[in-house]
Amino acid sequence: MKTTTNQSYDIAVCGGGFAGVSAALAAARRGKRVALFEKEYMLGGLGTAGLITIYLPLCDGYGKQVSFGIAEELLKLSIKYGCEGRYPSNWLDGAGARSEGGMRYMAQYNPQVCAILMEELLLKEGVDIFYGSYAIDVEMNGSKIESVIIQNKGGRCAYHVSSVVDATGDCDIAEFAGAPTDTFRQGNILAAWYYFANKEGYQLKQLGVSDIPDEEKVDDGPVLLVNRRFSGLDGKELSDMVCLSHKTTLQDWLDKKKLDEKITLATIPTIPQIRMTRKIVGEYVLSHKEEHTYFEDSIGMVSNWKKRGPVYEVPFRTLYSGAVKNLIVAGRCTSVNETLWDVMRVIPCCAVTGEAAGLAAAMTDDFPSLDVKKLQAALRECGVVIHECDLD
């Protein structure tokens, strides 16, 4: 198939999940011409199309907020027209304790509303959104990406870019460009989250809860829906997973219907509920053991959604490899060990790394040479707190 050359952009953001949305926002707000390529027809990735609609904590669980900037902006946006489940009034309204005994700064939101609101926000900031658009390859010029090859209804097009943000969730762009990557060796369990409606309202059913990384297991882990794991990087395997998810969802709903004839199956995910697949091996690999560790090149902080206490500063070096100088990653593509990967894959972490990646991309097309202090200054201007020692 012939590849045509289309227009040029300062920055290509590949992937429209929370990481990609955050990166595109950050870059566009610096006056850059940004294209966001998303293979689905809604923004938000697993957090919307995948129905994983829990905006996990921005705080450490002991009363200190650690994630700021766009991470907080998108949480507030997601519940602009109402919060599903518990509302974090202690954080948003100042009503109630911000302590170990209080609710963490988190929320559950409506996926469809959230996706539309993020789309409106990106369009307002001047981002060009390309839906139904798959990044299928790159063209290299030495150690830099010269063009991103996109396949959509218009055919196969090469978009010239100065820098690229890989927010695909699968580190596809890094793989195409020849940057070092690693895969999730443990594999993903089957998940089949869906929404149903009954007399008590619209509810999220969480079938197939999050897995536990092997390094953290003290027993056999969660009860699996099927005795099979999925890499998330094979087309037939992903199709099998979706079919199994559909089958499991239908059976669970039918079982509920025996007890309540009026229960309605409301919404099923439109993408596979895969959590971890492939990540970059960056200039630094952050470990789960490095909680409360000061990093000179931190670009912000994240907490551990699974337990109260741990805080991680995220080194800028986890977002890029010197092998491809104008490529930066965000979200679950970042350079961490397998145990921390399970922490870094969630929405607040995606937004924190996405904002930093987008700002960095707006500042340079050579990430290894970027003066990180200038990036940190720009992040502080956006309300991001860089180091744990700077928290009130």
ROMAR-179609 format. One record per residue: residue in one letter; x, y, z of N, C-alpha, C in turn. Coordinates in steps of 0.1 Angstrom, whole numbers, plus 5000, padded with zeros to 4 digits. Example, Ala and Ser with C-alpha at 12.3 -4.5 7.8 and 13.67 -1.06 7.14 Angstrom:
// residues 2
a513249435078512349555078513249675078s512849785071513749895071512950005079
//
This chain:
// residues 392
m500849885000500050005000500950125000k500550224992501350344991501150435003t502250495008502250585019502450725014t501450805017501550945013502051035024t502551145021503151245031502051345034n501751355047500751455051501451575057q500651655065501251775071502151745082s502851845087503851835097503251885110y503751825121503351875135504551885143d504551975153505651985163505751855170i504551805175504551695184503451595180a503751475179502751365177502651295190v501451285195501151205207500351085202c500950965204500350845200499750775212g498350765211497650705222496850815229g495550795231494650895237494050855250g494850775258494450745272494750865280f494650845293494950965302496351015301a497250925298498650975296498751055283g498151015272498251085260497451215261v496351215267495551345269496351445277s496951395287497751485296498951545288a499651465280500751505272500351605262a499251575255498751665244498351805250l497651805262497251925268498552005272a499451945278500652015283501452075271a501552005260502252055249501552165242a500252155240499452255233499452385241r499352375254499352495263500752565262r501752505256503052575254503052635240g501952625233501852685220502352605208k502452475211502952375200501752325192r502052285180501052225171501152075174v500052025179499951885184498951805177a499351685173498451585168498351465177l497151425181496951315189496251205181f496951085180496450975172495950865181e494650835180493950735189493250635180k493450505182492950405174491450385177e490950415188489550405191488850535187y487550545190486750665187486250735200m487050715210486850795222488150805230l488350905238489550925246489350855259g490550825265490550775279491050625280g491150555269491750425270490950335279l491750255288491150165297490250245307g490550365309489750445319488350485314t488050465301486750495296486250375287a486850355276486450245267486650105274g487650095284487849975291487049965304l486350065307485450065319486250055333i487550075333488250085345488150225351t486950255356486550395359486750435373i487950405378488250445392489550535391y489350655394490450755394491150735407l492250655407492950615420493650735426p494150715438494550835447495650925442l495451055445496451155443497151185456c496851105466497451135479498151015485d498951035495499750925501498950835511g497650865514496850795523497050835538y497950935540498050995553497851145554g497051185544496651325544497451425535k498451375528499251465519498951435505q498651535497498451515483499851515477v500051425467501451415461501451435446s500251415440500151435425499251555422f499851645414499151775412499051805397g498851925393498751965379497651905372i497951855360496951795351496351675358a497051595366496551485373495351525381e495351635388494251685396493151745387e493651815377492651875368491751775361l492251665357491451565351490551485360l491051465373490151405383488851495385k489151625386487951715388487051715376l487751715364486951715351486051585351s486651475355485951345353484651345362i484551425372483351425381482651555380k482851625370482251765368480751755370y480151655364478651635364478251525374g479051495383478651395393479651285395c479751235407480651125410479950995413e480450895407479850765409480550705422g479750655431480350605443480650715453r481650695462481950795472482650925466y482151035471482651165467483751205477p484951245472486051285482485851425487s484851445495484451575501485551625510n486351535516487451585525488551655516w488651625504489651685495489051795487l487951785482487351885473486651995480d486051955492485252055499485752095513g486852025517487352045530486551995541a485651905538484751845549485151705553g485751695564486251565569487751555570a488151445576489551435579490451395566r491551455565492551405555493651335563s493451215566494351135574494250985570e494850905578494850765576493350715577g492550775585491150735587490250795577g490750895569489850955559489950895545m488950935537488950885523490150935515r490750855507491850905499491350985488y492251075482491751165471491651085458m490451025457490150945445488650955442a488250905431486850905427486550805416q485250775416484750695404483850785396y483950765383483350855373482650785362n481750855355481050805343482050805331p482250685325483250685314482850765302q481650755298481250835286481350985288v480851025299480951175302482351215302c483251145309484651175310485251185297a485051085288485651085274485251215267i483951255267483551365260484151495265l484251505278484751625284486251645281m486951525281488451535277488551575262e487651525254487651565240487451715238e486451765245486151915245487351995250l488051945260489152015265490352025255l490651915249491751905239491451995227l490151995222489752075211489852225214k489552255226489552395231491052445231e491952355234493352385235494052385221g493352345211493852345197494552215193v494352105200494851975196494151915185d494751875174494151795163494051655167i492751605169492551465172492251385160f492951275159492751175148492251045154y490951025153490350895158490550785147g490350665151490450555142491850545135s492850595142494150605136495250525143y495750425136496750345142498150385138a499050405148500450425145501050285142i501550265129501950135125503450125122d504150245122505550245120506150385121v507450395120508050525120509150525110e509550645105510650665097511750735105m512950675104514050725112515050815104n515650905110516750975105517850975115g518750885114519750865124519050815137s519350885148518750845161517550925165k516850985154515651055157514551005148i513251005153512050975145511851095136e511751075123511451185113509951195110s509351075109507851075107507250955114v505950975117505150865123504250825112i504150695109503250635099501950595105i500850655100499550635105498650575095q497850475099496850405091495450445096n494650495087493250515091492450515078k491150565078490250555067490850635055g491650725058492250805047493450735040g493750625045494950545039496150555049r497250535043498450535051499250665048c499450735059500150865058501350875067a502350955063503450985071503351125076y503351145089503351275095504751315100h505251425094506551465099506451535113v507351505122507251555135508651595141s508651685150509851715157510151625169s509051585176509251495187507951415188v508051295195506951205196506751165211v505551155215505151105229504550965226d505150865232504550725231503650705243a502350715241501450695252500450585247t501050495239500150385234499750275244g500450275256500250175266501050045263d501350025251502149905247503549945242c503950065243505250115239505550075224d504450095216504550055202505550145195i505550275197506450365190507950335193a508150305206509550275210510050145203e509150055202509449925196509749945181f508850025174509050055160510450125158a510750215167511950305165513250235170g513150115176514350045180514850075193a514050145201514450175215514450045223p515250025234515149905242513849895249t513149785249511949765256511949625264d510949615272510849485280509349455281t508949325282507549285283507249235297f505949235299505449185312505449035312r506348975318506648835318505548755325q504948805335503948735343502648715335g502248805326501048795318499848855326n498848895319497648955324496548845327i495748865337494648775340493448825332l492448745330491248785324490448875333a489948985327489049075334487749095326a486649115333485349135326484549235333w485049355335484249455342483149505333y482049525338480849575331479949655340y479049735333478049805341476649735339f475949735350474549695350473649795357a472449785354471449875361470349795367n469949835379468849765386468149875394k467349835403466549935411467450025420e468649985422469550065430470450155421g470250155408470850245399471950175390y472850255385473850215375475050185383q475550055381476650005389477749935381l478949945386480049885380480349745387k480349645379480749505384482149475380q482949455390484449435388484749275388l484549215376484949075375486349065370g487148995378488548985375489349105380v489549105393490249225399491749225395s492349335399493749345396494649235401d495549195394496549085398497549145407i498349055413499449085422500749045415p501649135413502949095407503648985415d504348895408504948785414505848815426e506548935425507448975435506749005448e505449035448504749075460503948955466k503748845458502848745463503348675475v502448645484502748565496501848435496d500948435486500148315484499948285469d498848225465498648195451497948305443g497748425450497148535443495648525441p495048605432493648615431493048485424v491748465426491148355419490948395405l491448315396491348355381490048315375l489548395366488248365359488448245349v489648245344490048135335491548095338n491947975336493347935339494247965326r494348095324495148145313495548285315r496748325310497248455311497448515297f497548645296497548705283498648815282s499448805272500548905270500049045266g498949045258498449165253499049215240l499949135235500749175223500549075211d499449005211499148915200497748925196g497448945183496148975178495148865181k495448735179494548625181494348605196e495348625204495248615218494348715224l494448845219493548945224492148925220s491948865208490548835204489948725213d490748625216490348515225489948575239m490748665243490548735256489148805256v488948885246487648955245486448855244c486548755237485448655236485248595250l486348555257486148505270485548605280s485948725278485348835287483848845284h483448845272482048855268481248735274k481848615273481148495278481048505293t482048555300482048565315481048665319t480948775312480048885315478648835314l478348775302476948725300476548625311q477348535314476948435325476748505338d477648595342477448665354476148745355w475848815344474548885343473348795343l473448675337472348585337472148525351d473248505358473148455372472448565381k472748685378472048795386470548805382k470248785369468948795365467948695371k468548575375467748475382467248535396l467948625401467548685414466748815412d466948885400466349015398465949015383e464748995379464348985365464549125358k464549235365464649365359466049415358i467049335361468349385360468749395345t469449505342469849525328471349525326l471849465316473249475312473349605304a474049695310474049835305475249865295t476449835299477649865291478749765293i479349725282480549635283481749715277p482949675280484149745275484249715260t484749815253484949805238486449785235i487249765245488649725243489049625253p490049545250490549445260490949505273q490649445284491049505297492449445301i493349485293494749445295495449555303r496249525313496849625322498349655318m499149555316500549575313501049485302t501849545293502249465281503749485279r504149605274505449635271505849775276k507049795280507549925285508949955280i509350075281510650115276511750075287v512950045283514050035292514750165291g514450255300515050395299516450405305e516750535306518150565312518150535326y517050515333516950465347515750375348v515850275356514750185359514350195373l513250255376512750285389512250155396s512550135408512150015416511150045426h510249945429509249965440509949985454k511249955455511949965468512350105470e512250195460512750335461511750435465e510850385474509850485479510550585488h510050705488510550825496512050855492t512350815480513750845475513750975467y514751065471514951195464515651165451f515151215440515851215427515951355422e517251395419517551525414516751565402d516451465393515751485381514251445381s513651455393512251415395511351515387i510251455381509351535373507951535380g507951485393506651485400506651355408m505451345415505351225424504051155422v504151025426502950935426502850855439s501650815442501550735454501250585450n501150505460500850365458499350345460w498550315450497150305451496750185460k497650085461497249965468497449965483k498250065488498450075502498850225506r498550255518498850395523500350405526g500850515523502250545528503250575517p503550475508504650495498504350615489v505450685487505450795477506750775468y506550795455507650775446507850905438e509050955438509451065429509850985416v509451045405509650985392510751055384p511850985383513051055375512651075361f513151185356512951215341513551105333r514651045338515350945330514550815327t513450805335512550685332511650705320l511650825314510750855303511350845290y512650825289513350815276514550725276s514950685264516150615261517050695252g518250705254519150775246519250715232a518750595230518750535217517950605206v516850675211515950755202515750885208k516450985204516551115211515351195212n514451185202513251275202511951195206l512151075212511050995217510950995232i509751025237509551025252508250945254v508250875265507050785268506350835280a505150785282504250825293503350715297g502850725309501850625314502550485317r501950385313502450245317503650205308c504050295299505250265291506550305298t506450365310507650425316508550315322s509850345324510850255328510850225343v510250115347510150065361510249915361n510549865373510549715375509149665375e508949535374507649475373506649505384t507249505396506349535408505849675408l506649775405506249915404505349945392w505549865381504749875369503249875373d502849785383501449775387501049905394v501949985399501550115405501550225394m502550215385502650325375501650325364r500950215362499950195351498650265353v498350315365497050375368496950525365i495750575365495450705359496250815365p496350835378497150955382498650945378c499150825378500550815373500650845358c499650805351499650835336499650985334a498851055342498651195340499951265344v500551225355501851285360502951275349t503151155344504151135334503751195321g502451195318502051255305502251405305e501951475316502151615316503651645315a504551575322505951595320506451565306a505951455300506351425287505951525277g504751575278504251675269505051815270l505251855282506051975285507451955279a508151845282509451815276509451825261a508451765255508351755240508151895235a507551985242507352125238508652205239m509652145246510852225249512052175241t512052055236513252005229512851885220d513751855210513651735202514851645205d515451665217516551585221516551565236f515751465240515451455255516751435263p517651355259518851335268519651465271s519551565262520251685264519451795270l518151765273517251875280517751905294d517852035297518152075310516952055319v517051955327515851915335515452015345k516252105349515852215358514952315351k515052325338514152415330512752345329l512852205328511552135327510852135341q511652125352511052135365510452265368a511052375363510552505365509252525358a509152465345507852475338506752395345l507152275351506152195358505652275370r506552335377506152415389505252525385e505452585374504552695369503152635367c503052505364501752445362501152385375g501852405386501252365399501752235404v502752175397503252045400504252055412v504151975422505151965433506151855429i507451895428508451805423509051705433h509351745445510051665455509151645467e509251525473508551495485508851595497c510051645497510451735507509851875506d509251895494508552025491507052025495l506551915500505151905504504951975517d503852035518503452105531503352005542
//
